[in-house]
């Protein structure tokens, strides 16, 4: 009887380990944007492309204190001014960024293509003001 309990227990542990590994694999395959409870995306890839919008070149997750960058694309306006993964964009042109006033909406509100970003630097924790000249290119809404 004792051997049979051990066999069932060993099998149960094996099934549980396989289940955990499968769940872990699926969670790692999901993009970071879906990982937090606040949701969020910036300049998302969507099948309907519009030409002529302002483009910063970042992706991120909305948090209670702004948009934390998860991707900064090389050669874009964000890259050129030194934004890095981990930086948090708090405001655009003095207006706070949130899920209710997302970054892509704030960027399209400019007429000149220049915006002032308030960014919390992930390395130093300092709040810095960054003036950025956006590029006009294919924007993904």
C-alpha positions in Angstrom: 0.0 0.0 0.0 2.8 2.4 0.8 4.5 1.8 -2.6 1.3 2.6 -4.4 0.8 5.9 -2.5 4.4 6.8 -3.4 3.8 5.9 -7.1 0.6 8.1 -7.2 2.5 10.9 -5.4 5.4 10.7 -7.8 3.0 10.7 -10.8 1.1 13.7 -9.3 4.3 15.6 -8.9 5.3 14.9 -12.5 1.9 16.1 -13.8 2.1 19.2 -11.6 5.6 20.0 -12.8 4.6 19.5 -16.5 1.6 21.8 -15.9 3.7 24.5 -14.3 6.3 24.3 -17.1 3.5 24.7 -19.7 1.9 27.7 -17.9 5.3 29.3 -17.4 6.1 28.8 -21.1 2.9 30.4 -22.2 3.3 33.4 -19.8 6.8 34.0 -21.1 5.6 34.0 -24.7 3.0 36.8 -24.0 4.2 40.3 -24.7 5.0 42.5 -21.8 2.1 44.8 -22.5 -0.3 42.1 -21.3 1.7 41.3 -18.2 0.5 44.2 -16.0 -3.0 44.8 -14.7 -3.1 48.3 -16.1 -2.9 47.3 -19.7 -1.3 49.7 -22.1 0.4 50.0 -25.4 1.9 52.8 -27.5 1.9 53.0 -31.3 0.5 49.4 -31.5 0.9 47.4 -34.6 -2.5 47.2 -36.2 -3.5 46.1 -39.7 -4.8 49.6 -40.6 -1.8 51.9 -41.1 -2.2 55.6 -41.4 0.5 57.8 -43.0 1.4 61.2 -41.7 1.0 60.9 -37.9 3.7 61.7 -35.4 5.9 58.8 -34.3 8.1 58.6 -31.2 9.3 55.0 -31.6 8.4 53.3 -28.2 6.3 50.7 -26.7 5.4 50.5 -23.0 3.2 49.6 -20.2 0.9 52.0 -18.4 1.4 52.2 -14.7 -0.2 54.5 -12.1 2.8 56.8 -12.5 3.1 57.0 -16.3 4.2 54.9 -19.2 7.2 52.6 -18.5 9.1 51.9 -21.7 9.5 48.3 -22.7 11.0 49.0 -26.1 12.8 51.8 -27.8 13.5 51.4 -31.5 16.9 52.3 -32.9 16.9 55.3 -35.2 13.7 56.8 -34.0 13.1 60.1 -32.2 13.1 58.4 -28.8 16.4 56.7 -29.6 18.0 59.9 -30.8 17.2 61.8 -27.5 18.5 58.9 -25.4 15.3 57.3 -24.0 15.9 53.7 -22.8 13.9 50.7 -21.7 12.9 51.3 -18.1 12.5 55.0 -18.4 9.0 56.2 -17.5 7.3 58.9 -19.5 5.1 60.9 -17.1 3.8 63.8 -19.2 3.8 65.2 -22.7 3.6 69.0 -23.1 2.7 69.3 -19.5 -0.2 66.9 -19.6 0.0 63.7 -17.6 0.1 60.4 -19.5 -2.2 57.6 -18.4 -4.5 54.9 -19.8 -7.1 57.7 -20.1 -4.8 60.0 -21.9 -2.4 57.7 -23.7 0.9 58.6 -25.2 -0.2 58.1 -28.8 -3.1 60.5 -28.4 -0.8 63.1 -26.8 1.7 62.8 -29.6 -0.9 63.3 -32.3 -2.1 66.5 -30.5 1.0 68.4 -31.6 0.9 70.4 -34.8 4.6 71.3 -35.0 6.1 67.8 -34.3 7.9 69.1 -31.2 7.0 67.8 -27.8 8.3 68.2 -24.3 8.4 64.9 -22.4 8.8 64.7 -18.6 10.7 61.4 -18.0 11.8 59.6 -14.9 15.2 58.3 -15.7 15.4 54.6 -14.6 19.2 54.8 -13.8 19.2 57.9 -11.6 15.5 58.2 -10.6 15.7 61.9 -11.6 12.9 63.7 -13.3 14.2 65.2 -16.6 12.6 67.3 -19.3 13.3 66.2 -22.8 12.5 68.2 -26.0 11.8 65.7 -28.9 11.3 66.3 -32.6 8.9 63.6 -33.6 9.2 62.0 -37.0 6.3 61.9 -39.4 5.9 58.4 -40.7 3.7 55.4 -40.7 1.9 55.4 -37.4 0.1 52.3 -36.2 -3.2 53.0 -34.5 
